[in-house]
Amino acid sequence: MKTTTVRTRRLDLVPLAVAHADEMARVLADSTLHTFIGGAPLTAPELRARYERLTAGSPDPAVVWCNWVLRLRAEARLTGTVQATVTDDGRTAEIAWVVGTPWQGRGLAREAAEALVALLVDRGVRTVVAHVHPDHTASAAVARASGLTPTDEQQDGETRWELRR
């Protein structure tokens, strides 16, 4: 599955590049972004190393990593990321999203996640999965707006959300 630029009403979902690391380190610097997912913000060099691994692709040929940064056209700046890990011969994708704190509450995560799900379904993905912490109401709203519904399954304290086509 080739990662291409996706245009939405306000965003360009741009394929992740190592060159995005410095700007994204500033976008993701707020420690409150890790309230539900754990960990801490990565420094620019740490993020650069991570992006080098991600852009190199999965070491498992049965797994495809698709990663985008979100460029808000009106501000000409990066504001977050969306990603999909595609498995099962392209039939299943696990997705995730994050938007930097200054841009939250504007519907950008919803807009990006909806575009991501539409792209995946258009490319033949039959099951889209996201894991959302039960107390993370904003992410639950993004998942719901993207067509996913919560299941009874829990993994590492998070609820599995699914869209089956």
TORRO-644310 format. One record per atom (N, C-alpha, C): residue number from 1; residue in one letter; chain; atom name; z, y, x. Coordinates in nm, 3 decimals. Atoms other than C-alpha are relative to their C-alpha. Example, Ala and Ser with C-alpha at 12.3 -4.5 7.8 and 13.67 -1.06 7.14 Angstrom:
BEGIN
R   n res chain atom       Z       Y       X
R   1   a     A    N   0.000  -0.119   0.089
R   1   a     A   CA   0.780  -0.450   1.230
R   1   a     A    C   0.000   0.120   0.090
R   2   s     A    N  -0.006  -0.119  -0.082
R   2   s     A   CA   0.714  -0.106   1.367
R   2   s     A    C   0.073   0.109  -0.077
end
This chain:
BEGIN
R   n res chain atom       Z       Y       X
R   1   m     A    N   0.000  -0.118   0.086
R   1   m     A   CA   0.000   0.000   0.000
R   1   m     A    C   0.000   0.124   0.090
R   2   k     A    N   0.014  -0.121  -0.083
R   2   k     A   CA  -0.119   0.321   0.165
R   2   k     A    C   0.078   0.115  -0.062
R   3   t     A    N  -0.075  -0.116   0.045
R   3   t     A   CA   0.107   0.623   0.142
R   3   t     A    C  -0.090   0.123   0.010
R   4   t     A    N   0.085  -0.119   0.004
R   4   t     A   CA  -0.092   0.930   0.036
R   4   t     A    C   0.080   0.115  -0.060
R   5   t     A    N  -0.065  -0.116   0.060
R   5   t     A   CA   0.002   1.282  -0.067
R   5   t     A    C  -0.017  -0.005  -0.152
R   6   v     A    N  -0.001  -0.002   0.146
R   6   v     A   CA   0.094   1.307  -0.434
R   6   v     A    C   0.037   0.141  -0.043
R   7   r     A    N  -0.026  -0.136   0.047
R   7   r     A   CA   0.080   1.641  -0.614
R   7   r     A    C   0.057  -0.006  -0.141
R   8   t     A    N  -0.057  -0.015   0.133
R   8   t     A   CA   0.305   1.721  -0.911
R   8   t     A    C  -0.009   0.147  -0.038
R   9   r     A    N   0.007  -0.139   0.046
R   9   r     A   CA   0.350   2.043  -1.105
R   9   r     A    C   0.050   0.098   0.106
R  10   r     A    N  -0.059  -0.093  -0.098
R  10   r     A   CA   0.572   2.200  -0.836
R  10   r     A    C   0.007  -0.054   0.142
R  11   l     A    N  -0.026   0.065  -0.129
R  11   l     A   CA   0.584   1.952  -0.550
R  11   l     A    C  -0.125  -0.064   0.058
R  12   d     A    N   0.089   0.091  -0.071
R  12   d     A   CA   0.370   1.786  -0.290
R  12   d     A    C   0.090  -0.106   0.060
R  13   l     A    N  -0.068   0.111  -0.064
R  13   l     A   CA   0.503   1.442  -0.200
R  13   l     A    C  -0.087  -0.035   0.119
R  14   v     A    N   0.077   0.011  -0.124
R  14   v     A   CA   0.388   1.431   0.162
R  14   v     A    C   0.048  -0.122   0.076
R  15   p     A    N  -0.044   0.116  -0.078
R  15   p     A   CA   0.389   1.107   0.362
R  15   p     A    C   0.091   0.043   0.116
R  16   l     A    N  -0.099  -0.029  -0.103
R  16   l     A   CA   0.688   1.108   0.595
R  16   l     A    C  -0.063  -0.004   0.138
R  17   a     A    N   0.041  -0.004  -0.141
R  17   a     A   CA   0.621   1.205   0.958
R  17   a     A    C   0.122   0.034   0.085
R  18   v     A    N  -0.110  -0.029  -0.093
R  18   v     A   CA   0.851   1.225   1.259
R  18   v     A    C   0.019   0.151   0.011
R  19   a     A    N  -0.006  -0.146  -0.011
R  19   a     A   CA   0.768   1.597   1.273
R  19   a     A    C   0.084   0.065  -0.110
R  20   h     A    N  -0.082  -0.055   0.109
R  20   h     A   CA   0.963   1.646   0.947
R  20   h     A    C   0.150  -0.003   0.033
R  21   a     A    N  -0.142   0.025  -0.026
R  21   a     A   CA   1.295   1.550   1.110
R  21   a     A    C   0.083   0.127   0.014
R  22   d     A    N  -0.081  -0.120  -0.021
R  22   d     A   CA   1.412   1.895   1.219
R  22   d     A    C   0.028   0.074  -0.130
R  23   e     A    N  -0.020  -0.070   0.128
R  23   e     A   CA   1.355   2.060   0.881
R  23   e     A    C   0.084  -0.085  -0.095
R  24   m     A    N  -0.076   0.086   0.091
R  24   m     A   CA   1.489   1.759   0.692
R  24   m     A    C   0.147  -0.011   0.041
R  25   a     A    N  -0.140   0.002  -0.043
R  25   a     A   CA   1.807   1.756   0.902
R  25   a     A    C   0.075   0.117  -0.063
R  26   r     A    N  -0.064  -0.116   0.066
R  26   r     A   CA   1.881   2.103   0.761
R  26   r     A    C   0.009  -0.024  -0.151
R  27   v     A    N   0.002   0.027   0.144
R  27   v     A   CA   1.784   1.996   0.406
R  27   v     A    C   0.112  -0.096  -0.039
R  28   l     A    N  -0.096   0.107   0.031
R  28   l     A   CA   2.015   1.692   0.420
R  28   l     A    C   0.136   0.018   0.066
R  29   a     A    N  -0.121  -0.024  -0.080
R  29   a     A   CA   2.300   1.854   0.615
R  29   a     A    C   0.130   0.004  -0.080
R  30   d     A    N  -0.122  -0.012   0.082
R  30   d     A   CA   2.544   1.885   0.322
R  30   d     A    C   0.064  -0.138  -0.016
R  31   s     A    N  -0.069   0.129   0.007
R  31   s     A   CA   2.802   1.606   0.342
R  31   s     A    C   0.022  -0.048  -0.144
R  32   t     A    N  -0.019   0.043   0.139
R  32   t     A   CA   2.840   1.606  -0.039
R  32   t     A    C  -0.116  -0.088  -0.049
R  33   l     A    N   0.111   0.088   0.036
R  33   l     A   CA   2.499   1.434  -0.055
R  33   l     A    C   0.037  -0.147   0.019
R  34   h     A    N  -0.041   0.136  -0.031
R  34   h     A   CA   2.683   1.125   0.073
R  34   h     A    C   0.117  -0.048  -0.085
R  35   t     A    N  -0.113   0.036   0.084
R  35   t     A   CA   2.953   1.120  -0.195
R  35   t     A    C  -0.016  -0.139  -0.061
R  36   f     A    N   0.021   0.126   0.070
R  36   f     A   CA   2.798   0.824  -0.376
R  36   f     A    C  -0.064  -0.107   0.088
R  37   i     A    N   0.071   0.099  -0.083
R  37   i     A   CA   2.599   0.658  -0.096
R  37   i     A    C   0.072  -0.031   0.130
R  38   g     A    N  -0.073   0.024  -0.124
R  38   g     A   CA   2.846   0.680   0.190
R  38   g     A    C  -0.072   0.060   0.120
R  39   g     A    N   0.059  -0.051  -0.123
R  39   g     A   CA   2.777   0.775   0.548
R  39   g     A    C   0.021   0.149   0.016
R  40   a     A    N  -0.009  -0.142  -0.031
R  40   a     A   CA   2.733   1.124   0.686
R  40   a     A    C  -0.140   0.050   0.034
R  41   p     A    N   0.131  -0.055  -0.035
R  41   p     A   CA   2.442   1.361   0.748
R  41   p     A    C  -0.037  -0.036   0.144
R  42   l     A    N   0.050   0.029  -0.133
R  42   l     A   CA   2.227   1.268   1.045
R  42   l     A    C  -0.041   0.129   0.070
R  43   t     A    N   0.048  -0.113  -0.079
R  43   t     A   CA   2.155   1.513   1.324
R  43   t     A    C  -0.151  -0.008   0.010
R  44   a     A    N   0.146   0.001  -0.015
R  44   a     A   CA   1.795   1.611   1.394
R  44   a     A    C  -0.045  -0.113   0.093
R  45   p     A    N   0.044   0.112  -0.083
R  45   p     A   CA   1.767   1.364   1.686
R  45   p     A    C   0.020  -0.136  -0.066
R  46   e     A    N  -0.023   0.126   0.072
R  46   e     A   CA   1.920   1.085   1.475
R  46   e     A    C  -0.104  -0.020  -0.109
R  47   l     A    N   0.099   0.008   0.105
R  47   l     A   CA   1.686   1.163   1.189
R  47   l     A    C  -0.139  -0.026   0.059
R  48   r     A    N   0.127   0.024  -0.068
R  48   r     A   CA   1.390   1.175   1.428
R  48   r     A    C  -0.014  -0.148   0.035
R  49   a     A    N   0.004   0.143  -0.035
R  49   a     A   CA   1.478   0.825   1.553
R  49   a     A    C  -0.019  -0.085  -0.125
R  50   r     A    N   0.015   0.074   0.126
R  50   r     A   CA   1.512   0.703   1.194
R  50   r     A    C  -0.143   0.011  -0.052
R  51   y     A    N   0.136  -0.020   0.048
R  51   y     A   CA   1.177   0.854   1.098
R  51   y     A    C  -0.101  -0.075   0.088
R  52   e     A    N   0.087   0.079  -0.087
R  52   e     A   CA   1.016   0.689   1.403
R  52   e     A    C  -0.002  -0.146  -0.046
R  53   r     A    N  -0.007   0.138   0.049
R  53   r     A   CA   1.139   0.351   1.273
R  53   r     A    C  -0.073  -0.014  -0.134
R  54   l     A    N   0.061   0.009   0.132
R  54   l     A   CA   1.030   0.423   0.916
R  54   l     A    C  -0.151   0.013   0.006
R  55   t     A    N   0.145  -0.020  -0.005
R  55   t     A   CA   0.684   0.549   1.005
R  55   t     A    C  -0.070  -0.113   0.076
R  56   a     A    N   0.058   0.116  -0.068
R  56   a     A   CA   0.629   0.246   1.231
R  56   a     A    C  -0.025  -0.114  -0.099
R  57   g     A    N   0.017   0.102   0.103
R  57   g     A   CA   0.658   0.032   0.918
R  57   g     A    C   0.100  -0.113   0.016
R  58   s     A    N  -0.094   0.111   0.003
R  58   s     A   CA   0.864  -0.268   0.826
R  58   s     A    C  -0.041  -0.107   0.102
R  59   p     A    N   0.033   0.111  -0.091
R  59   p     A   CA   0.889  -0.543   1.088
R  59   p     A    C  -0.036  -0.128  -0.076
R  60   d     A    N   0.032   0.115   0.084
R  60   d     A   CA   0.852  -0.789   0.799
R  60   d     A    C  -0.133   0.028  -0.070
R  61   p     A    N   0.130  -0.027   0.061
R  61   p     A   CA   0.485  -0.811   0.697
R  61   p     A    C  -0.001  -0.014  -0.152
R  62   a     A    N  -0.007   0.015   0.145
R  62   a     A   CA   0.593  -0.902   0.342
R  62   a     A    C   0.067   0.121  -0.066
R  63   v     A    N  -0.069  -0.118   0.051
R  63   v     A   CA   0.772  -0.566   0.305
R  63   v     A    C  -0.076   0.125   0.045
R  64   v     A    N   0.069  -0.125  -0.031
R  64   v     A   CA   0.602  -0.225   0.286
R  64   v     A    C   0.095   0.115  -0.029
R  65   w     A    N  -0.083  -0.119   0.018
R  65   w     A   CA   0.797   0.095   0.338
R  65   w     A    C  -0.091   0.118  -0.031
R  66   c     A    N   0.074  -0.120   0.039
R  66   c     A   CA   0.661   0.403   0.160
R  66   c     A    C   0.101   0.114  -0.010
R  67   n     A    N  -0.096  -0.111  -0.006
R  67   n     A   CA   0.837   0.732   0.234
R  67   n     A    C  -0.074   0.133  -0.007
R  68   w     A    N   0.056  -0.134   0.014
R  68   w     A   CA   0.760   1.088   0.133
R  68   w     A    C   0.109   0.104   0.014
R  69   v     A    N  -0.086  -0.118   0.009
R  69   v     A   CA   0.918   1.428   0.188
R  69   v     A    C  -0.052   0.083  -0.117
R  70   l     A    N   0.036  -0.084   0.114
R  70   l     A   CA   0.919   1.670  -0.103
R  70   l     A    C  -0.020   0.143   0.048
R  71   r     A    N   0.027  -0.139  -0.037
R  71   r     A   CA   0.751   2.002  -0.031
R  71   r     A    C  -0.011   0.080  -0.129
R  72   l     A    N   0.002  -0.090   0.115
R  72   l     A   CA   0.830   2.267  -0.292
R  72   l     A    C  -0.100   0.110   0.032
R  73   r     A    N   0.108  -0.091  -0.034
R  73   r     A   CA   0.509   2.467  -0.295
R  73   r     A    C   0.041   0.147  -0.012
R  74   a     A    N  -0.037  -0.140   0.021
R  74   a     A   CA   0.662   2.790  -0.431
R  74   a     A    C   0.083   0.057   0.115
R  75   e     A    N  -0.084  -0.045  -0.112
R  75   e     A   CA   0.903   2.805  -0.135
R  75   e     A    C  -0.058  -0.041   0.135
R  76   a     A    N   0.064   0.048  -0.122
R  76   a     A   CA   0.672   2.639   0.120
R  76   a     A    C   0.101  -0.064   0.095
R  77   r     A    N  -0.100   0.066  -0.083
R  77   r     A   CA   0.958   2.420   0.239
R  77   r     A    C   0.032  -0.137  -0.055
R  78   l     A    N  -0.042   0.133   0.040
R  78   l     A   CA   1.089   2.066   0.231
R  78   l     A    C   0.132   0.010  -0.074
R  79   t     A    N  -0.121  -0.006   0.083
R  79   t     A   CA   1.359   1.994  -0.027
R  79   t     A    C   0.066  -0.136  -0.020
R  80   g     A    N  -0.058   0.131   0.020
R  80   g     A   CA   1.419   1.618  -0.025
R  80   g     A    C  -0.097  -0.111   0.035
R  81   t     A    N   0.084   0.116  -0.028
R  81   t     A   CA   1.269   1.270  -0.009
R  81   t     A    C  -0.004  -0.094  -0.122
R  82   v     A    N   0.005   0.117   0.087
R  82   v     A   CA   1.157   0.978  -0.223
R  82   v     A    C  -0.052  -0.115   0.084
R  83   q     A    N   0.045   0.116  -0.076
R  83   q     A   CA   1.100   0.627  -0.100
R  83   q     A    C  -0.013  -0.120  -0.090
R  84   a     A    N   0.018   0.126   0.070
R  84   a     A   CA   0.986   0.287  -0.215
R  84   a     A    C  -0.011  -0.111   0.105
R  85   t     A    N   0.014   0.120  -0.080
R  85   t     A   CA   1.033  -0.051  -0.053
R  85   t     A    C  -0.069  -0.102  -0.089
R  86   v     A    N   0.085   0.084   0.084
R  86   v     A   CA   0.757  -0.272  -0.189
R  86   v     A    C   0.001  -0.143   0.055
R  87   t     A    N  -0.009   0.141  -0.037
R  87   t     A   CA   0.795  -0.652  -0.186
R  87   t     A    C  -0.073  -0.085  -0.104
R  88   d     A    N   0.052   0.093   0.101
R  88   d     A   CA   0.683  -0.960  -0.377
R  88   d     A    C  -0.151   0.018  -0.018
R  89   d     A    N   0.146  -0.020   0.003
R  89   d     A   CA   0.314  -0.915  -0.284
R  89   d     A    C  -0.040   0.124  -0.080
R  90   g     A    N   0.033  -0.125   0.067
R  90   g     A   CA   0.320  -0.560  -0.420
R  90   g     A    C   0.042   0.007  -0.145
R  91   r     A    N  -0.038   0.001   0.142
R  91   r     A   CA   0.474  -0.652  -0.754
R  91   r     A    C   0.136   0.065  -0.027
R  92   t     A    N  -0.135  -0.056   0.019
R  92   t     A   CA   0.827  -0.515  -0.697
R  92   t     A    C   0.021   0.114   0.099
R  93   a     A    N  -0.033  -0.113  -0.087
R  93   a     A   CA   0.943  -0.181  -0.559
R  93   a     A    C   0.142   0.046  -0.031
R  94   e     A    N  -0.131  -0.062   0.013
R  94   e     A   CA   1.293  -0.054  -0.499
R  94   e     A    C  -0.013   0.144   0.046
R  95   i     A    N   0.021  -0.141  -0.029
R  95   i     A   CA   1.303   0.324  -0.509
R  95   i     A    C   0.133   0.072   0.019
R  96   a     A    N  -0.116  -0.088  -0.018
R  96   a     A   CA   1.542   0.599  -0.408
R  96   a     A    C  -0.051   0.143   0.015
R  97   w     A    N   0.035  -0.142  -0.009
R  97   w     A   CA   1.546   0.978  -0.405
R  97   w     A    C   0.122   0.077   0.046
R  98   v     A    N  -0.107  -0.094  -0.035
R  98   v     A   CA   1.750   1.263  -0.263
R  98   v     A    C  -0.062   0.139   0.006
R  99   v     A    N   0.040  -0.140  -0.005
R  99   v     A   CA   1.720   1.638  -0.306
R  99   v     A    C   0.115   0.078   0.062
R 100   g     A    N  -0.102  -0.082  -0.065
R 100   g     A   CA   1.905   1.885  -0.085
R 100   g     A    C   0.078   0.083  -0.101
R 101   t     A    N  -0.092  -0.069   0.090
R 101   t     A   CA   2.200   2.060  -0.244
R 101   t     A    C  -0.054   0.133  -0.054
R 102   p     A    N   0.046  -0.129   0.054
R 102   p     A   CA   2.039   2.408  -0.270
R 102   p     A    C  -0.107  -0.012  -0.109
R 103   w     A    N   0.110   0.016   0.096
R 103   w     A   CA   1.755   2.265  -0.482
R 103   w     A    C   0.036  -0.091  -0.116
R 104   q     A    N  -0.041   0.087   0.110
R 104   q     A   CA   1.955   2.040  -0.712
R 104   q     A    C   0.014   0.078  -0.129
R 105   g     A    N  -0.014  -0.063   0.131
R 105   g     A   CA   1.969   2.110  -1.083
R 105   g     A    C  -0.128   0.065  -0.051
R 106   r     A    N   0.127  -0.059   0.041
R 106   r     A   CA   1.604   2.219  -1.104
R 106   r     A    C  -0.100  -0.104  -0.050
R 107   g     A    N   0.089   0.105   0.046
R 107   g     A   CA   1.456   1.883  -1.204
R 107   g     A    C  -0.097  -0.050   0.105
R 108   l     A    N   0.092   0.043  -0.105
R 108   l     A   CA   1.288   1.825  -0.867
R 108   l     A    C   0.008  -0.150   0.025
R 109   a     A    N  -0.013   0.145  -0.019
R 109   a     A   CA   1.430   1.473  -0.823
R 109   a     A    C  -0.070  -0.073  -0.114
R 110   r     A    N   0.065   0.062   0.116
R 110   r     A   CA   1.314   1.385  -1.174
R 110   r     A    C  -0.152   0.006   0.014
R 111   e     A    N   0.144  -0.019  -0.014
R 111   e     A   CA   0.967   1.527  -1.112
R 111   e     A    C  -0.057  -0.092   0.109
R 112   a     A    N   0.047   0.084  -0.111
R 112   a     A   CA   0.931   1.342  -0.781
R 112   a     A    C   0.011  -0.148  -0.035
R 113   a     A    N  -0.019   0.141   0.035
R 113   a     A   CA   1.072   1.012  -0.910
R 113   a     A    C  -0.098  -0.045  -0.108
R 114   e     A    N   0.099   0.033   0.103
R 114   e     A   CA   0.849   1.019  -1.219
R 114   e     A    C  -0.138  -0.020   0.063
R 115   a     A    N   0.129   0.014  -0.067
R 115   a     A   CA   0.545   1.074  -0.996
R 115   a     A    C  -0.005  -0.126   0.085
R 116   l     A    N  -0.007   0.120  -0.082
R 116   l     A   CA   0.656   0.796  -0.763
R 116   l     A    C  -0.016  -0.126  -0.086
R 117   v     A    N   0.010   0.117   0.089
R 117   v     A   CA   0.703   0.546  -1.048
R 117   v     A    C  -0.142  -0.012  -0.055
R 118   a     A    N   0.137   0.005   0.052
R 118   a     A   CA   0.364   0.640  -1.196
R 118   a     A    C  -0.097  -0.050   0.106
R 119   l     A    N   0.085   0.045  -0.109
R 119   l     A   CA   0.197   0.590  -0.858
R 119   l     A    C   0.016  -0.149   0.024
R 120   l     A    N  -0.026   0.141  -0.025
R 120   l     A   CA   0.363   0.253  -0.805
R 120   l     A    C  -0.059  -0.088  -0.110
R 121   v     A    N   0.054   0.077   0.112
R 121   v     A   CA   0.271   0.127  -1.152
R 121   v     A    C  -0.152   0.000   0.005
R 122   d     A    N   0.146  -0.010  -0.011
R 122   d     A   CA  -0.085   0.252  -1.104
R 122   d     A    C  -0.054  -0.092   0.109
R 123   r     A    N   0.043   0.087  -0.111
R 123   r     A   CA  -0.102   0.048  -0.782
R 123   r     A    C   0.041  -0.146  -0.021
R 124   g     A    N  -0.023   0.140   0.033
R 124   g     A   CA   0.007  -0.271  -0.955
R 124   g     A    C   0.143  -0.048   0.007
R 125   v     A    N  -0.141   0.042  -0.001
R 125   v     A   CA   0.384  -0.273  -0.916
R 125   v     A    C   0.041  -0.032  -0.144
R 126   r     A    N  -0.040   0.045   0.134
R 126   r     A   CA   0.529  -0.463  -1.212
R 126   r     A    C   0.148   0.027  -0.028
R 127   t     A    N  -0.143  -0.024   0.018
R 127   t     A   CA   0.903  -0.411  -1.152
R 127   t     A    C   0.044   0.109   0.097
R 128   v     A    N  -0.055  -0.109  -0.081
R 128   v     A   CA   1.061  -0.088  -1.029
R 128   v     A    C   0.152  -0.004  -0.016
R 129   v     A    N  -0.146   0.013  -0.002
R 129   v     A   CA   1.429  -0.101  -0.931
R 129   v     A    C   0.061   0.120   0.072
R 130   a     A    N  -0.082  -0.099  -0.071
R 130   a     A   CA   1.685   0.164  -0.839
R 130   a     A    C   0.145  -0.041  -0.016
R 131   h     A    N  -0.144   0.025   0.008
R 131   h     A   CA   2.054   0.130  -0.766
R 131   h     A    C   0.071   0.135  -0.005
R 132   v     A    N  -0.065  -0.129   0.025
R 132   v     A   CA   2.271   0.412  -0.900
R 132   v     A    C   0.149  -0.022  -0.017
R 133   h     A    N  -0.145   0.007   0.017
R 133   h     A   CA   2.645   0.462  -0.864
R 133   h     A    C   0.034   0.036  -0.144
R 134   p     A    N  -0.030  -0.025   0.142
R 134   p     A   CA   2.800   0.447  -1.214
R 134   p     A    C   0.053   0.141  -0.030
R 135   d     A    N  -0.051  -0.136   0.023
R 135   d     A   CA   2.959   0.791  -1.169
R 135   d     A    C  -0.102   0.109   0.035
R 136   h     A    N   0.100  -0.098  -0.042
R 136   h     A   CA   2.641   0.959  -1.045
R 136   h     A    C  -0.093   0.030  -0.118
R 137   t     A    N   0.072  -0.028   0.124
R 137   t     A   CA   2.524   1.104  -1.375
R 137   t     A    C  -0.137   0.065   0.025
R 138   a     A    N   0.129  -0.064  -0.028
R 138   a     A   CA   2.247   1.314  -1.218
R 138   a     A    C  -0.104  -0.104   0.039
R 139   s     A    N   0.095   0.105  -0.038
R 139   s     A   CA   2.084   1.010  -1.056
R 139   s     A    C  -0.032  -0.093  -0.117
R 140   a     A    N   0.027   0.081   0.120
R 140   a     A   CA   2.124   0.811  -1.376
R 140   a     A    C  -0.102   0.071  -0.089
R 141   a     A    N   0.096  -0.077   0.080
R 141   a     A   CA   1.937   1.090  -1.557
R 141   a     A    C  -0.139  -0.007   0.060
R 142   v     A    N   0.130   0.012  -0.068
R 142   v     A   CA   1.658   1.075  -1.296
R 142   v     A    C  -0.059  -0.138  -0.028
R 143   a     A    N   0.047   0.137   0.024
R 143   a     A   CA   1.633   0.696  -1.333
R 143   a     A    C  -0.050  -0.014  -0.144
R 144   r     A    N   0.037   0.011   0.142
R 144   r     A   CA   1.623   0.720  -1.713
R 144   r     A    C  -0.130   0.076  -0.028
R 145   a     A    N   0.120  -0.080   0.021
R 145   a     A   CA   1.360   0.998  -1.708
R 145   a     A    C  -0.123  -0.067   0.061
R 146   s     A    N   0.110   0.069  -0.068
R 146   s     A   CA   1.150   0.779  -1.477
R 146   s     A    C  -0.037  -0.131  -0.069
R 147   g     A    N   0.033   0.118   0.077
R 147   g     A   CA   1.147   0.499  -1.735
R 147   g     A    C   0.085  -0.122   0.030
R 148   l     A    N  -0.086   0.112  -0.034
R 148   l     A   CA   1.416   0.278  -1.583
R 148   l     A    C   0.116  -0.006  -0.099
R 149   t     A    N  -0.117   0.018   0.086
R 149   t     A   CA   1.702   0.135  -1.788
R 149   t     A    C   0.106  -0.077   0.078
R 150   p     A    N  -0.106   0.070  -0.073
R 150   p     A   CA   2.041   0.016  -1.665
R 150   p     A    C   0.009  -0.146  -0.043
R 151   t     A    N  -0.024   0.142   0.029
R 151   t     A   CA   2.110  -0.355  -1.642
R 151   t     A    C   0.150  -0.026   0.013
R 152   d     A    N  -0.141   0.038  -0.017
R 152   d     A   CA   2.441  -0.541  -1.637
R 152   d     A    C   0.031  -0.038   0.145
R 153   e     A    N  -0.019   0.041  -0.140
R 153   e     A   CA   2.389  -0.623  -1.267
R 153   e     A    C   0.060   0.112   0.082
R 154   q     A    N  -0.063  -0.092  -0.094
R 154   q     A   CA   2.605  -0.456  -1.005
R 154   q     A    C  -0.026  -0.051   0.141
R 155   q     A    N   0.016   0.036  -0.140
R 155   q     A   CA   2.539  -0.452  -0.631
R 155   q     A    C   0.066   0.108   0.084
R 156   d     A    N  -0.073  -0.094  -0.085
R 156   d     A   CA   2.775  -0.289  -0.382
R 156   d     A    C   0.053   0.119  -0.081
R 157   g     A    N  -0.059  -0.105   0.082
R 157   g     A   CA   2.937  -0.092  -0.664
R 157   g     A    C  -0.099   0.086  -0.075
R 158   e     A    N   0.102  -0.079   0.068
R 158   e     A   CA   2.608   0.039  -0.800
R 158   e     A    C  -0.066  -0.083  -0.110
R 159   t     A    N   0.068   0.066   0.111
R 159   t     A   CA   2.429  -0.040  -1.124
R 159   t     A    C  -0.149  -0.012   0.032
R 160   r     A    N   0.143   0.021  -0.017
R 160   r     A   CA   2.081  -0.190  -1.103
R 160   r     A    C  -0.072   0.054  -0.123
R 161   w     A    N   0.087  -0.053   0.103
R 161   w     A   CA   1.827   0.004  -1.307
R 161   w     A    C  -0.138  -0.060   0.020
R 162   e     A    N   0.131   0.065  -0.012
R 162   e     A   CA   1.485  -0.148  -1.384
R 162   e     A    C  -0.100   0.058  -0.099
R 163   l     A    N   0.115  -0.019   0.087
R 163   l     A   CA   1.146  -0.080  -1.528
R 163   l     A    C  -0.087  -0.122   0.022
R 164   r     A    N   0.086   0.119  -0.009
R 164   r     A   CA   0.946  -0.394  -1.603
R 164   r     A    C  -0.126   0.027  -0.079
R 165   r     A    N   0.131  -0.021   0.064
R 165   r     A   CA   0.574  -0.370  -1.685
R 165   r     A    C  -0.064  -0.132  -0.029
end
